[in-house]
Amino acid sequence: MLPAEKVTARPWSVPQFQDVANELAHEMAQLDVEELARELDCNLRIAAENKLRYTNFHFAQPMPAIMAYNGQAYKHLRAASLSSQALAYGQEHLWITCFLYGLLRPMDAIVPYRMEHCVSLEATGDKPVSQFWRDRLTQVLIDSVKADDGTLVHLSTAEYENLFDWKRVKREVRVIQPMFYVSKLGGLKMQAVWAKSCRGAMTRFILEQRPASASKLCAFQHEGFAFDPRLGDEQHPYYVRDDS
């Protein structure tokens, strides 16, 4: 996550599951550094850093969720340069998934943290965090998609599907999952860095263009990736970059 001083916009809203995040953070703060290292699958230096974060969870400078992450997708989302209109649109239509807060709107106020899907706590009933969230988030996601236009454009990585009863989500709403491939020597290959970059860029495209229907996503282009109507299907549109 980005240091708070690099954030240029102020949060607008409180996360829907702030109370749950508070409970999880409180228990994480009680673990010693060695326990945190095991739970977070990290070294002792990173564990110590996050021990301090959880200890100071209620005192840290909050930042908007959409500007709080610095992974590959977020680098290409370039959230800090989004217009106020795009952010307002995102506040109504975009969910950000995470293992501590569950579901976030873009301008929800959050603080720096580290949480992994496999963490098990007393507060989660000794279940992995991803399984703990499933019963709480599935209906919320389905209801919000139905209240919108009934279509979910899935631009998160596969591990976050575990936060939901994904089979049920796919039964009850229309899920479109864009696929990003590099074409080289006559074959298609998904390269993780490019796929993440395109997911972030497509999120920005949606926030800026506000497409009236899923078919409008065909206009998306990024770093040589473009829609290929010969491949994929309505649920899995293909965007291909030719590196032959």
Secondary structure, DSSP 8 states (H G I E B T S, - for coil): ---GGG--S---B--TTHHHHHHHHHHHHHS-HHHHHHHHT--HHHHHHHHHHHHTTTTS--EEGGGS--SHHHHHHTGGG--HHHHHHHHHH--EEETTTEEE-TTBEE------TT-B-GGGTTSBHHHHHHHHHHHHHHHHHHHTTSEEE--S-GGGGGGS-HHHHHHHSEEE--EEEEEETTEEE--HHHHHHHHHHHHHHHHHH--SSGGGGGG-EETTEEEEEEEE-SSSEEEEEE--
